[in-house]
């Protein structure tokens, strides 16, 4: 790879690190209660369930690139908070389907709306084409990140 490619990849790496840090700092510093209605894990799980419908734990773990035991712990905590319910999977009698409760769907809608408002404010001076380009490229990046399978440790 030439130097310009190395420079571009270095810039990408730095910008992703900054994005993660600034995103977390923005979330922590935002005094609006709706932003804190759900923790990150619950928000991501509920967003997926709201879009995909009831999902078994293993499919949820695969979709979110997490270990099944991690999802099981998170779902258990969410069930205690009345954000999800678990029921038997009609396609697999041994499996469990996780479904959002009305309360869970309400919470995710509140957080999503607050975050849309926040990013609308942050990106207020961006034109519609730049916003669309950012959305498209971020989606593409997330697809690539999701598809990345690190090499096995030897």
C-alpha positions in Angstrom: 0.0 0.0 0.0 1.3 3.5 -0.8 1.9 6.2 1.8 -1.4 8.0 0.8 -3.3 4.8 1.6 -1.6 4.4 4.9 -2.4 8.1 5.7 -6.1 7.5 4.8 -6.3 4.4 6.9 -4.6 6.2 9.8 -7.1 9.1 9.5 -10.0 6.6 9.4 -8.7 4.8 12.5 -8.3 8.1 14.4 -11.7 9.4 13.4 -13.4 6.2 14.5 -11.6 6.4 17.8 -12.7 10.0 18.2 -16.3 9.2 17.1 -16.5 6.5 19.8 -15.1 8.8 22.5 -17.1 11.8 21.5 -20.3 9.8 21.1 -19.9 8.4 24.6 -19.0 11.9 26.0 -22.0 13.4 24.3 -24.3 10.7 25.7 -23.0 11.2 29.2 -23.1 15.0 29.1 -26.6 15.3 27.6 -28.8 16.2 30.5 -32.0 15.2 28.9 -33.6 12.2 30.7 -34.9 10.4 27.7 -31.3 9.7 26.6 -30.8 7.7 29.8 -34.1 5.8 29.7 -32.2 2.7 28.5 -28.6 1.5 28.7 -26.8 1.0 25.4 -27.3 -2.8 25.4 -31.0 -2.6 26.0 -31.4 0.1 23.4 -29.6 -1.9 20.7 -31.6 -5.1 21.5 -34.9 -3.3 21.6 -34.2 -1.5 18.3 -33.5 -4.9 16.7 -36.6 -6.5 18.2 -38.8 -3.5 17.2 -37.6 -3.9 13.6 -37.4 -7.7 13.4 -40.1 -8.9 15.8 -39.7 -11.7 18.3 -36.2 -13.3 17.9 -34.6 -16.3 19.5 -31.5 -15.7 21.7 -29.1 -17.3 19.3 -30.3 -15.3 16.3 -30.1 -12.1 18.4 -26.6 -12.9 19.5 -25.5 -13.6 15.9 -27.2 -10.4 14.7 -25.5 -8.3 17.3 -22.1 -10.1 17.1 -22.3 -11.1 20.8 -21.9 -14.3 22.7 -25.1 -16.1 23.6 -24.4 -15.9 27.3 -24.0 -12.1 27.1 -27.3 -11.8 25.3 -29.0 -14.1 27.9 -27.7 -11.9 30.8 -28.8 -8.7 29.0 -32.2 -10.2 28.2 -32.7 -11.4 31.8 -32.0 -7.9 33.1 -34.3 -6.4 30.5 -37.0 -8.9 31.5 -36.7 -7.8 35.1 -37.2 -4.2 33.9 -40.3 -5.2 32.0 -38.7 -4.3 28.7 -38.9 -7.8 27.1 -40.7 -11.1 27.6 -39.6 -14.6 26.8 -41.7 -17.3 25.4 -41.3 -20.6 23.7 -40.3 -20.7 20.1 -42.9 -22.5 18.0 -40.3 -23.4 15.4 -38.0 -25.0 18.1 -39.7 -26.2 21.2 -36.3 -26.0 23.1 -35.7 -22.4 22.0 -37.0 -19.1 23.5 -38.3 -16.1 21.6 -37.5 -12.7 23.0 -40.2 -10.1 22.4 -40.4 -6.4 23.3 -43.1 -5.4 25.8 -45.2 -2.3 25.2 -43.1 -0.6 27.9 -39.9 -1.6 26.1 -41.2 -0.3 22.7 -42.2 3.0 24.4 -38.8 3.4 26.0 -36.9 2.7 22.8 -39.2 5.2 20.9 -38.5 7.9 23.5 -34.7 7.3 23.4 -34.7 7.1 19.6 -36.6 10.4 19.3 -34.3 12.2 21.8 -31.3 10.9 19.8 -32.7 12.0 16.5 -33.4 15.5 18.0 -29.8 15.6 19.3 -28.2 14.6 16.0 -30.6 16.9 14.2 -29.2 19.7 16.3 -25.6 18.6 16.0 -25.9 18.4 12.2 -28.1 21.4 11.7 -25.6 23.2 9.5 -25.1 20.2 7.2 -27.1 20.1 4.0 -29.4 17.2 3.2 -27.0 15.7 0.7 -24.1 15.6 3.2 -26.4 14.1 5.8 -27.5 11.4 3.3 -23.9 10.7 2.4 -23.0 10.3 6.0 -25.9 8.0 6.7 -25.0 5.9 3.7 -21.3 5.6 4.5 -22.0 4.9 8.2 -24.4 2.1 7.2 -21.8 0.7 4.8 -19.1 0.9 7.5 -21.3 -0.9 10.0 -22.1 -3.7 7.4 -18.4 -4.1 6.9 -17.6 -4.1 10.6 -20.4 -6.7 11.2 -19.1 -8.9 8.4 -15.5 -8.8 9.7 -14.4 -12.0 11.2 -11.1 -11.7 13.0 -8.6 -14.4 12.4 -8.5 -17.3 14.9 -5.9 -16.9 17.6 -3.3 -19.6 17.3 
